[in-house]
Amino acid sequence: MKFYRPAERPASPSQWPSPE
């Protein structure tokens, strides 16, 4: 799974891209 730095990731986990 890719982890996002707080500055990169959307505010809501449901908006995060799916790991591939």
N, CA, C and O atoms as a GROMACS GRO file, in nm:
protein
   80
    1MET      N    1   0.085  -0.120   0.000
    1MET     CA    2   0.000   0.000   0.000
    1MET      C    3   0.088   0.124   0.000
    1MET      O    4   0.190   0.131   0.070
    2LYS      N    5   0.048   0.221  -0.078
    2LYS     CA    6   0.122   0.347  -0.080
    2LYS      C    7   0.072   0.438   0.031
    2LYS      O    8  -0.049   0.456   0.049
    3PHE      N    9   0.164   0.495   0.105
    3PHE     CA   10   0.128   0.590   0.209
    3PHE      C   11   0.157   0.731   0.161
    3PHE      O   12   0.260   0.757   0.098
    4TYR      N   13   0.065   0.820   0.192
    4TYR     CA   14   0.078   0.958   0.150
    4TYR      C   15   0.125   1.045   0.265
    4TYR      O   16   0.084   1.026   0.379
    5ARG      N   17   0.212   1.139   0.236
    5ARG     CA   18   0.244   1.241   0.336
    5ARG      C   19   0.121   1.328   0.355
    5ARG      O   20   0.042   1.345   0.262
    6PRO      N   21   0.102   1.385   0.474
    6PRO     CA   22  -0.018   1.465   0.501
    6PRO      C   23  -0.041   1.577   0.398
    6PRO      O   24  -0.155   1.610   0.367
    7ALA      N   25   0.066   1.634   0.345
    7ALA     CA   26   0.052   1.741   0.247
    7ALA      C   27   0.000   1.692   0.112
    7ALA      O   28  -0.057   1.769   0.035
    8GLU      N   29   0.020   1.562   0.083
    8GLU     CA   30  -0.017   1.507  -0.047
    8GLU      C   31  -0.156   1.446  -0.050
    8GLU      O   32  -0.226   1.453  -0.151
    9ARG      N   33  -0.195   1.386   0.062
    9ARG     CA   34  -0.317   1.306   0.060
    9ARG      C   35  -0.442   1.390   0.074
    9ARG      O   36  -0.440   1.492   0.143
   10PRO      N   37  -0.552   1.350   0.011
   10PRO     CA   38  -0.680   1.415   0.033
   10PRO      C   39  -0.719   1.407   0.180
   10PRO      O   40  -0.670   1.321   0.253
   11ALA      N   41  -0.806   1.497   0.224
   11ALA     CA   42  -0.843   1.506   0.364
   11ALA      C   43  -0.917   1.382   0.412
   11ALA      O   44  -0.906   1.343   0.528
   12SER      N   45  -0.994   1.320   0.322
   12SER     CA   46  -1.076   1.206   0.360
   12SER      C   47  -1.021   1.076   0.302
   12SER      O   48  -0.994   1.069   0.183
   13PRO      N   49  -1.004   0.972   0.386
   13PRO     CA   50  -0.951   0.845   0.336
   13PRO      C   51  -1.032   0.788   0.220
   13PRO      O   52  -0.976   0.720   0.134
   14SER      N   53  -1.161   0.813   0.215
   14SER     CA   54  -1.243   0.762   0.105
   14SER      C   55  -1.204   0.822  -0.030
   14SER      O   56  -1.241   0.770  -0.134
   15GLN      N   57  -1.131   0.934  -0.026
   15GLN     CA   58  -1.089   1.001  -0.149
   15GLN      C   59  -0.951   0.955  -0.196
   15GLN      O   60  -0.909   0.988  -0.307
   16TRP      N   61  -0.880   0.878  -0.109
   16TRP     CA   62  -0.747   0.834  -0.146
   16TRP      C   63  -0.754   0.738  -0.264
   16TRP      O   64  -0.846   0.656  -0.271
   17PRO      N   65  -0.657   0.745  -0.358
   17PRO     CA   66  -0.653   0.648  -0.468
   17PRO      C   67  -0.632   0.507  -0.415
   17PRO      O   68  -0.565   0.487  -0.314
   18SER      N   69  -0.688   0.412  -0.484
   18SER     CA   70  -0.672   0.272  -0.444
   18SER      C   71  -0.531   0.225  -0.473
   18SER      O   72  -0.478   0.254  -0.580
   19PRO      N   73  -0.469   0.152  -0.381
   19PRO     CA   74  -0.336   0.096  -0.408
   19PRO      C   75  -0.344  -0.010  -0.517
   19PRO      O   76  -0.438  -0.089  -0.521
   20GLU      N   77  -0.244  -0.011  -0.604
   20GLU     CA   78  -0.243  -0.108  -0.713
   20GLU      C   79  -0.110  -0.182  -0.717
   20GLU      O   80  -0.090  -0.268  -0.802
   0.00000   0.00000   0.00000
